Amino acid sequence: MSNDDKKPLKLTKKEILLKGTVIATIITVPSLSAFFLTWIILDDLTFGAILGAVIHFIAMGFSLKISKKILVKK
């Protein structure tokens, strides 16, 4: 095997944009949903913002694992 066989394939700009958008959606939608549902149901903006932020950071933690699976080209 030569060194060329071991180089990973590069992603195109279109693939990076598409996959980045998917990851951003996975991170954003749950936190915004939790924020708006908490705000509407409990009528408490502060609690909704805190809950949305907590869920957002949890989703960001999972996004690292998701991005490693999605962005790697084999």
Backbone hydrogen bonds in HBPLUS format (Angstrom, degrees):
<---DONOR---> <-ACCEPTOR-->    atom                        ^
c    i                          cat <-CA-CA->   ^        H-A-AA   ^      H-
h    n   atom  resd res      DA  || num        DHA   H-A  angle D-A-AA Bond
n    s   type  num  typ     dist DA aas  dist angle  dist       angle   num
A0005-ASP N   A0002-SER O   3.25 MM   3  5.63 142.4  2.40 105.4 114.2     1
A0006-LYS N   A0003-ASN O   3.30 MM   3  5.52 143.4  2.44 101.9 111.2     2
A0016-ILE N   A0012-THR O   3.02 MM   4  6.32 160.1  2.06 152.3 157.8     3
A0017-LEU N   A0013-LYS O   2.94 MM   4  6.10 162.2  1.97 148.7 153.5     4
A0018-LEU N   A0014-LYS O   2.95 MM   4  6.11 163.5  1.98 148.5 153.1     5
A0019-LYS N   A0015-GLU O   2.91 MM   4  5.97 170.2  1.92 151.1 154.4     6
A0020-GLY N   A0016-ILE O   2.84 MM   4  5.81 151.9  1.91 144.4 152.9     7
A0021-THR N   A0017-LEU O   3.01 MM   4  6.10 150.5  2.10 141.7 149.1     8
A0022-VAL N   A0018-LEU O   3.09 MM   4  6.40 151.3  2.18 144.5 152.1     9
A0023-ILE N   A0019-LYS O   3.06 MM   4  6.31 159.5  2.11 145.5 150.4    10
A0024-ALA N   A0020-GLY O   2.91 MM   4  6.10 158.8  1.95 146.5 152.8    11
A0025-THR N   A0021-THR O   2.96 MM   4  6.11 151.2  2.05 143.8 151.3    12
A0026-ILE N   A0022-VAL O   2.99 MM   4  6.25 154.6  2.05 146.3 153.2    13
A0027-ILE N   A0023-ILE O   3.01 MM   4  6.28 145.6  2.13 145.8 154.9    14
A0028-THR N   A0024-ALA O   2.91 MM   4  5.99 160.1  1.95 148.0 153.6    15
A0029-VAL N   A0025-THR O   3.05 MM   4  5.73 167.5  2.06 146.4 150.3    16
A0032-LEU N   A0028-THR O   3.02 MM   4  6.18 167.2  2.04 165.0 169.0    17
A0033-SER N   A0029-VAL O   2.92 MM   4  5.95 159.2  1.96 152.2 158.6    18
A0034-ALA N   A0030-PRO O   2.95 MM   4  6.08 163.1  1.98 146.2 150.7    19
A0035-PHE N   A0031-SER O   2.99 MM   4  6.12 158.6  2.04 143.7 150.0    20
A0036-PHE N   A0032-LEU O   2.96 MM   4  6.14 176.4  1.96 155.4 155.7    21
A0037-LEU N   A0033-SER O   2.92 MM   4  5.96 165.0  1.95 152.5 157.5    22
A0038-THR N   A0034-ALA O   2.97 MM   4  5.92 160.2  2.01 144.0 149.9    23
A0039-TRP N   A0035-PHE O   2.92 MM   4  6.04 157.4  1.97 148.0 155.1    24
A0040-ILE N   A0036-PHE O   2.87 MM   4  5.99 159.3  1.91 148.3 153.5    25
A0041-ILE N   A0037-LEU O   2.86 MM   4  5.86 169.2  1.87 150.4 154.2    26
A0042-LEU N   A0038-THR O   2.93 MM   4  5.54 151.5  2.01 136.5 145.2    27
A0043-ASP N   A0039-TRP O   2.92 MM   4  4.80 123.8  2.25 115.4 127.6    28
A0048-GLY N   A0044-ASP O   3.11 MM   4  6.20 154.1  2.18 143.4 151.2    29
A0049-ALA N   A0045-LEU O   2.93 MM   4  6.13 152.0  2.01 146.5 153.6    30
A0050-ILE N   A0046-THR O   3.00 MM   4  6.28 160.2  2.04 152.8 157.9    31
A0051-LEU N   A0047-PHE O   2.92 MM   4  6.05 166.9  1.93 150.5 154.4    32
A0052-GLY N   A0048-GLY O   2.89 MM   4  5.95 157.8  1.93 143.6 150.4    33
A0053-ALA N   A0049-ALA O   2.97 MM   4  6.11 152.9  2.04 143.0 150.0    34
A0054-VAL N   A0050-ILE O   3.00 MM   4  6.24 159.1  2.04 150.6 156.0    35
A0055-ILE N   A0051-LEU O   3.01 MM   4  6.22 166.9  2.03 152.2 155.5    36
A0056-HIS N   A0052-GLY O   2.91 MM   4  6.00 146.1  2.02 139.0 149.2    37
A0057-PHE N   A0053-ALA O   3.03 MM   4  6.30 159.1  2.07 151.0 154.4    38
A0058-ILE N   A0054-VAL O   3.08 MM   4  6.34 150.7  2.17 146.1 154.5    39
A0059-ALA N   A0055-ILE O   2.93 MM   4  6.12 158.6  1.98 147.2 152.8    40
A0060-MET N   A0056-HIS O   2.92 MM   4  6.21 145.4  2.04 143.5 153.7    41
A0061-GLY N   A0057-PHE O   3.14 MM   4  6.35 143.7  2.28 136.7 145.0    42
A0061-GLY N   A0058-ILE O   3.14 MM   3  5.15 123.5  2.48  94.3 108.3    43
A0062-PHE N   A0058-ILE O   3.21 MM   4  6.63 149.1  2.31 144.8 152.5    44
A0063-SER N   A0059-ALA O   2.91 MM   4  6.10 135.6  2.11 140.7 153.7    45
A0066-ILE N   A0062-PHE O   3.04 MM   4  6.33 161.0  2.07 152.7 158.8    46
A0067-SER N   A0063-SER O   2.77 MM   4  5.80 161.7  1.80 146.3 151.4    47
A0068-LYS N   A0064-LEU O   3.13 MM   4  6.27 148.1  2.23 140.2 147.9    48
A0069-LYS N   A0065-LYS O   3.33 MM   4  6.59 147.1  2.45 140.1 147.7    49
A0069-LYS N   A0066-ILE O   3.12 MM   3  5.28 124.3  2.45  98.4 112.1    50
A0070-ILE N   A0066-ILE O   2.88 MM   4  6.10 157.2  1.93 153.7 161.0    51
A0071-LEU N   A0067-SER O   2.83 MM   4  5.46 161.8  1.86 140.4 146.7    52
